[in-house]
């Protein structure tokens, strides 16, 4: 692999050195796709807010399928570059180097692919990219004990490469940092926490919208438990449906609104039917109006994830003033608005979760929505603050590299 890049890599490195302090700084973000999800939504919003006179962002994805956010990304002038076959290292490396040659030079490669970032940043270093950033958005340690031996070796190797090839690293929470950078990450000066802030604009004029419930056939007087997330194992939809089934058996006025799509959506719909609750569980699919749904259609937000880095959607649910029932694996850093978040271990079972869901939906809200969104304004969870912090971080990294 070194031989593959030795000559061309030197040429690329020279181009990067010549452009290192040029404005705008060119940044290549590497991620799996640009479909709707917490990481992808955050990056799309960062692209819309970042100072594009100082920073130019492009996106490398690992899929040849059209993604939900492609039109939005291109509308802001960013390129979407496709590097396929991440499981074929030599093919991937060849395509990665070609993309850098044809679209660079880039001063920064910013990888959002968790442990796979080790390989990405190794390639970026071989290509002569001076600033290489690993970004941890998840804490997958709760699942590590179930891993096959080869996965443990993979994590060990990738963490070694991240340690060796990343100039700096970001994490959405302290727990996410521990997963990717090791338990003693805070002792090293190059790893830091950057909370992924949310756009608070859609939450500033909150209020009920009867049209939304009518659209889904939900009675105006119903209590609605909401969830937003991709239908993947991490989000634990089957447990969520079990808890909802118990709660709905106790309260015929309880409904559920599940927003998102993914490979487990069909199995989840079949499970809801088997549990006899499909008449009161709405599978809304992917939606662009999540803030409106939270403000206008939900009474409680339920989040029983198996693992998370921070859970950006929990910031949105708090901005909407919703009481939140969440699993205890989620970082405590997400508890921003006092009184809104209740943490329950998954080990307590669906019955106890059902009780908590009903109690949260029935009791008066501890914080009104306007107070909730004001609590987030100006904090590290505010997108405006987050983007300014990220801009300063990029500037410092480029300065150090030069």
C-alpha positions as CSV (number, residue, x, y, z in Angstrom):
1,X,0.0,0.0,0.0
2,X,2.9,2.3,0.7
3,X,4.2,1.6,-2.8
4,X,0.8,2.5,-4.2
5,X,1.1,6.1,-2.9
6,X,4.8,6.8,-2.6
7,X,5.1,8.9,-5.8
8,X,1.7,10.4,-6.0
9,X,1.5,10.8,-2.3
10,X,4.5,13.1,-2.3
11,X,3.0,15.2,-5.1
12,X,-0.3,15.4,-3.2
13,X,1.5,16.3,0.1
14,X,3.4,19.2,-1.8
15,X,0.0,20.5,-3.0
16,X,-1.4,20.4,0.5
17,X,1.6,22.2,1.9
18,X,1.3,24.9,-0.7
19,X,-2.4,25.3,0.2
20,X,-2.2,24.7,3.9
21,X,-2.9,28.3,5.0
22,X,-5.1,29.2,2.1
23,X,-8.7,30.3,2.6
24,X,-11.0,28.5,2.5
25,X,-9.7,25.5,4.4
26,X,-10.9,22.4,2.5
27,X,-12.3,19.6,4.6
28,X,-13.3,16.1,3.5
29,X,-15.9,14.5,5.9
30,X,-15.9,10.7,5.7
31,X,-19.1,8.9,6.7
32,X,-21.2,5.8,5.8
33,X,-24.1,7.6,4.0
34,X,-26.1,10.8,3.9
35,X,-29.4,9.3,4.9
36,X,-31.5,10.7,7.8
37,X,-29.8,10.1,11.1
38,X,-28.3,12.0,14.0
39,X,-24.7,12.3,12.5
40,X,-25.9,13.1,9.0
41,X,-28.5,15.6,10.2
42,X,-25.9,17.4,12.3
43,X,-23.4,17.5,9.5
44,X,-26.0,18.9,7.1
45,X,-26.8,21.6,9.6
46,X,-23.2,22.4,10.2
47,X,-22.8,22.8,6.4
48,X,-25.6,25.3,6.4
49,X,-24.1,27.3,9.3
50,X,-20.4,27.2,8.9
51,X,-18.5,30.2,7.5
52,X,-18.1,29.1,3.9
53,X,-15.7,32.0,3.1
54,X,-13.3,30.3,5.6
55,X,-14.2,26.6,5.2
56,X,-15.2,24.4,2.3
57,X,-16.8,21.0,3.1
58,X,-17.1,17.9,0.9
59,X,-18.5,14.5,1.8
60,X,-17.2,11.0,1.1
61,X,-19.7,8.3,1.5
62,X,-19.6,4.5,1.3
63,X,-22.7,3.8,-0.8
64,X,-23.7,4.2,-4.4
65,X,-27.4,4.6,-3.5
66,X,-29.1,7.9,-3.5
67,X,-29.3,9.4,0.0
68,X,-32.0,11.5,1.6
69,X,-29.7,14.5,2.2
70,X,-27.9,14.6,-1.2
71,X,-30.0,17.5,-2.6
72,X,-29.5,19.6,0.5
73,X,-25.8,18.9,0.6
74,X,-25.3,19.8,-3.1
75,X,-27.5,22.9,-2.7
76,X,-24.9,24.3,-0.4
77,X,-22.2,23.7,-3.0
78,X,-20.6,20.7,-1.4
79,X,-19.4,17.6,-3.4
80,X,-20.6,14.1,-2.6
81,X,-17.9,11.6,-3.4
82,X,-18.4,7.9,-3.4
83,X,-15.8,5.4,-2.2
84,X,-17.2,1.9,-2.3
85,X,-16.0,-1.5,-1.0
86,X,-14.8,-0.5,2.5
87,X,-14.4,-4.3,3.3
88,X,-11.9,-4.6,0.4
89,X,-9.0,-2.6,1.7
90,X,-6.9,-2.5,-1.4
91,X,-9.8,-1.5,-3.7
92,X,-10.9,1.0,-1.1
93,X,-7.4,2.5,-0.8
94,X,-7.0,2.8,-4.5
95,X,-10.4,4.7,-4.8
96,X,-9.6,6.8,-1.8
97,X,-6.3,8.0,-3.1
98,X,-7.9,8.7,-6.5
99,X,-10.6,10.8,-4.9
100,X,-8.1,12.9,-3.0
101,X,-6.0,13.4,-6.2
102,X,-9.0,14.4,-8.4
103,X,-10.9,16.5,-5.8
104,X,-8.2,17.8,-3.4
105,X,-6.0,19.0,-2.1
106,X,-7.7,18.8,1.3
107,X,-6.1,20.2,4.4
108,X,-8.4,18.1,6.7
109,X,-9.9,14.7,6.6
110,X,-12.6,14.3,9.3
111,X,-13.7,10.7,9.7
112,X,-17.1,9.8,11.3
113,X,-16.8,6.0,10.8
114,X,-16.0,5.0,14.4
115,X,-13.3,2.3,14.5
116,X,-13.1,2.2,10.7
117,X,-11.7,5.7,11.0
118,X,-8.4,4.1,11.9
119,X,-8.0,2.8,8.4
120,X,-9.4,6.0,6.8
121,X,-6.9,8.2,8.7
122,X,-4.0,5.9,7.9
123,X,-4.8,6.3,4.2
124,X,-5.1,10.1,4.7
125,X,-1.7,10.2,6.3
126,X,-0.1,8.1,3.5
127,X,-1.6,10.6,1.1
128,X,-0.1,13.5,2.9
129,X,-3.2,15.1,4.4
130,X,-1.8,17.1,7.4
131,X,-4.8,17.3,9.6
132,X,-6.6,14.0,10.4
133,X,-9.5,13.9,12.8
134,X,-11.4,10.9,14.2
135,X,-14.9,11.6,15.5
136,X,-16.7,9.3,17.9
137,X,-20.5,9.6,17.9
138,X,-21.3,6.4,19.8
139,X,-20.4,4.5,22.9
140,X,-20.6,0.8,21.8
141,X,-19.0,-0.6,24.9
142,X,-22.2,-2.2,26.1
143,X,-22.1,-4.5,23.1
144,X,-18.3,-5.3,23.1
145,X,-18.7,-8.3,25.4
146,X,-20.9,-10.0,22.9
147,X,-18.4,-9.6,20.1
148,X,-16.7,-12.4,18.3
149,X,-12.9,-12.6,18.8
150,X,-12.1,-11.2,15.3
151,X,-14.2,-8.1,16.1
152,X,-12.1,-7.6,19.3
153,X,-8.9,-7.8,17.3
154,X,-10.4,-5.4,14.8
155,X,-11.2,-2.8,17.5
156,X,-7.7,-3.2,18.9
157,X,-6.0,-2.7,15.6
158,X,-8.2,0.3,14.6
159,X,-7.7,2.0,18.0
160,X,-4.0,1.6,17.5
161,X,-4.2,3.2,14.1
162,X,-6.3,6.0,15.4
163,X,-3.8,6.6,18.2
164,X,-1.0,6.6,15.6
165,X,-2.6,8.5,12.6
166,X,-5.1,10.9,14.1
167,X,-3.8,14.4,14.8
168,X,-6.8,15.1,16.9
169,X,-10.1,13.6,17.9
170,X,-13.6,14.7,18.8
171,X,-16.4,12.9,20.7
172,X,-20.1,13.6,21.2
173,X,-19.7,12.7,24.9
174,X,-17.2,11.5,27.5
175,X,-18.5,8.0,27.1
176,X,-18.1,8.1,23.3
177,X,-14.6,9.4,23.8
178,X,-13.8,6.4,26.1
179,X,-15.0,3.9,23.5
180,X,-12.9,5.2,20.6
181,X,-9.9,6.8,22.3
182,X,-9.6,4.6,25.4
183,X,-10.4,5.0,29.1
184,X,-7.6,7.5,29.7
185,X,-8.5,9.7,26.7
186,X,-8.7,12.9,28.9
187,X,-5.0,12.6,29.8
188,X,-4.0,13.2,26.2
189,X,-4.2,16.7,24.9
190,X,-5.5,15.8,21.4
191,X,-8.9,14.3,22.3
192,X,-11.9,16.5,23.3
193,X,-15.6,16.5,23.6
194,X,-17.7,18.5,21.2
195,X,-21.4,18.3,21.8
196,X,-23.4,18.0,18.5
197,X,-25.6,21.0,18.8
198,X,-29.1,21.2,17.3
199,X,-30.8,23.9,15.3
200,X,-33.2,25.5,17.8
201,X,-35.0,27.7,15.2
202,X,-37.9,25.2,14.6
203,X,-38.5,25.0,18.4
204,X,-38.8,28.8,19.0
205,X,-42.4,29.1,18.0
206,X,-43.7,26.0,19.6
207,X,-47.4,25.0,19.9
208,X,-49.9,22.3,19.2
209,X,-50.9,21.6,15.6
210,X,-54.1,19.7,15.4
211,X,-53.4,19.0,11.7
212,X,-50.6,16.6,12.6
213,X,-52.6,14.3,14.7
214,X,-55.4,14.4,12.2
215,X,-52.9,13.4,9.4
216,X,-52.1,10.2,11.3
217,X,-55.7,9.4,12.5
218,X,-54.7,10.0,16.2
219,X,-57.6,11.3,18.4
220,X,-57.1,14.9,19.6
221,X,-57.5,13.8,23.2
222,X,-55.1,10.8,23.0
223,X,-51.8,10.5,24.9
224,X,-49.0,9.9,22.4
225,X,-45.7,8.2,23.1
226,X,-43.2,9.2,20.4
227,X,-39.9,7.8,19.2
228,X,-37.5,9.0,16.4
229,X,-34.8,6.8,15.1
230,X,-33.7,4.4,12.4
231,X,-35.1,0.9,12.6
232,X,-31.8,-0.8,13.4
233,X,-30.9,-3.0,16.4
234,X,-29.2,-0.2,18.3
235,X,-32.6,1.6,18.7
236,X,-34.2,-1.4,20.4
237,X,-37.6,-1.1,18.7
238,X,-38.8,-4.6,19.7
239,X,-38.4,-3.8,23.4
240,X,-40.1,-0.5,22.8
241,X,-43.1,-2.3,21.3
242,X,-43.2,-4.7,24.2
243,X,-43.4,-1.8,26.6
244,X,-46.0,0.0,24.6
245,X,-48.1,-3.2,24.5
246,X,-48.2,-3.3,28.3
247,X,-48.9,0.4,28.5
248,X,-51.7,0.2,25.9
249,X,-53.3,-2.7,27.7
250,X,-53.6,-0.4,30.8
251,X,-54.7,2.7,29.0
252,X,-56.9,2.5,25.8
253,X,-56.2,6.2,25.2
254,X,-52.5,5.7,24.6
255,X,-51.1,5.8,21.1
256,X,-47.6,5.7,19.7
257,X,-45.9,7.6,16.9
258,X,-42.7,6.0,15.5
259,X,-40.7,8.2,13.1
260,X,-37.9,6.7,11.0
261,X,-37.1,3.9,8.5
262,X,-34.6,1.1,8.2
263,X,-34.2,-2.6,7.7
264,X,-36.1,-3.5,10.9
265,X,-39.2,-1.5,10.1
266,X,-41.1,-4.4,8.5
267,X,-40.3,-6.8,11.4
268,X,-41.4,-4.1,13.8
269,X,-44.7,-3.7,12.0
270,X,-45.3,-7.4,12.1
271,X,-44.4,-7.4,15.8
272,X,-46.9,-4.7,16.5
273,X,-49.6,-6.7,14.7
274,X,-48.7,-9.8,16.7
275,X,-49.0,-7.8,20.0
276,X,-52.4,-6.5,18.9
277,X,-51.4,-2.9,19.0
278,X,-51.0,-2.1,15.3
279,X,-54.3,-0.1,15.4
280,X,-52.7,2.4,17.8
281,X,-49.0,2.4,16.6
282,X,-48.3,4.8,13.7
283,X,-45.2,4.0,11.6
284,X,-44.7,7.5,10.1
285,X,-41.5,6.7,8.1
286,X,-38.8,9.3,7.5
287,X,-40.0,12.8,8.1
288,X,-38.4,16.2,7.6
289,X,-40.7,17.8,10.2
290,X,-39.5,16.1,13.3
291,X,-39.6,19.3,15.4
292,X,-43.2,19.9,14.4
293,X,-44.2,16.3,15.3
294,X,-42.5,16.6,18.7
295,X,-44.2,19.9,19.4
296,X,-47.6,19.1,17.9
297,X,-48.2,15.4,18.2
298,X,-46.3,13.8,21.1
299,X,-46.8,13.8,24.9
300,X,-43.8,11.7,26.0
301,X,-40.6,10.7,24.2
302,X,-39.3,7.1,24.6
303,X,-35.7,6.1,23.9
304,X,-34.7,2.6,24.9
305,X,-31.4,2.4,23.0
306,X,-28.9,-0.4,23.5
307,X,-26.0,2.1,23.1
308,X,-25.6,5.8,22.2
309,X,-22.9,8.4,22.1
310,X,-25.2,11.3,23.1
311,X,-28.5,10.9,21.4
312,X,-29.0,14.1,19.4
313,X,-32.7,13.5,19.1
314,X,-33.0,13.7,22.9
315,X,-31.8,17.3,22.7
316,X,-34.6,17.9,20.2
317,X,-37.2,16.3,22.4
318,X,-36.1,18.4,25.4
319,X,-36.3,21.5,23.2
320,X,-39.9,20.5,22.5
321,X,-40.5,20.3,26.2
322,X,-41.3,16.6,26.2
323,X,-40.7,14.4,29.2
324,X,-38.2,11.7,28.1
325,X,-38.0,8.1,29.3
326,X,-34.6,6.8,28.2
327,X,-32.3,3.8,28.9
328,X,-29.5,4.3,31.3
329,X,-26.8,3.6,28.7
330,X,-27.3,7.1,27.3
331,X,-24.7,9.6,28.5
332,X,-25.8,11.7,31.4
333,X,-24.5,14.7,29.5
334,X,-27.7,14.7,27.5
335,X,-29.8,15.7,30.5
336,X,-29.8,19.4,29.7
337,X,-33.3,20.6,30.8
338,X,-33.8,19.8,34.5
339,X,-36.8,17.5,35.3
340,X,-37.5,16.3,31.8
341,X,-35.3,13.1,31.6
342,X,-36.0,9.8,33.4
343,X,-33.4,7.1,33.1
344,X,-34.4,3.5,33.5
345,X,-32.2,0.3,33.1
346,X,-33.5,-2.0,30.3
347,X,-33.0,-4.8,32.8
348,X,-36.1,-3.7,34.7
349,X,-38.2,-5.0,31.9
350,X,-41.1,-3.8,29.7
351,X,-43.6,-3.6,32.6
352,X,-41.6,-1.0,34.5
353,X,-41.0,0.9,31.3
354,X,-44.7,0.9,30.5
355,X,-45.5,2.3,34.0
356,X,-42.9,5.1,33.4
357,X,-44.3,5.9,30.0
358,X,-47.8,6.3,31.3
359,X,-46.8,8.3,34.3
360,X,-44.8,10.7,32.2
361,X,-47.6,11.1,29.6
362,X,-50.2,11.8,32.3
363,X,-48.5,14.1,34.7
364,X,-48.3,17.9,34.1
365,X,-45.1,18.8,32.3
366,X,-42.4,19.9,34.8
367,X,-41.1,22.6,32.4
368,X,-43.0,24.6,29.8
369,X,-41.7,24.4,26.3
370,X,-40.4,28.0,26.1
371,X,-38.4,27.6,29.2
372,X,-37.0,24.4,27.9
373,X,-35.7,25.8,24.6
374,X,-34.3,28.9,26.4
375,X,-32.3,26.5,28.6
376,X,-30.6,25.1,25.4
377,X,-30.0,28.5,23.8
378,X,-26.4,29.7,24.1
379,X,-25.3,26.3,25.6
380,X,-22.8,23.9,24.0
381,X,-25.9,22.1,22.6
382,X,-27.0,25.1,20.5
383,X,-25.9,24.6,16.9
384,X,-24.7,28.2,16.6
385,X,-22.3,27.7,19.5
386,X,-21.3,24.3,18.3
387,X,-20.4,25.5,14.8
388,X,-18.3,28.4,16.1
389,X,-16.4,26.0,18.4
390,X,-15.8,23.6,15.5
391,X,-14.5,26.5,13.3
392,X,-12.0,27.4,16.1
393,X,-11.0,23.8,16.4
394,X,-10.3,23.5,12.6
395,X,-8.4,26.7,12.6
396,X,-6.2,25.6,15.6
397,X,-5.6,22.2,13.9
398,X,-4.4,23.8,10.6
399,X,-2.2,26.2,12.5
400,X,-0.6,23.4,14.5
401,X,0.0,21.3,11.3
402,X,1.7,24.2,9.6
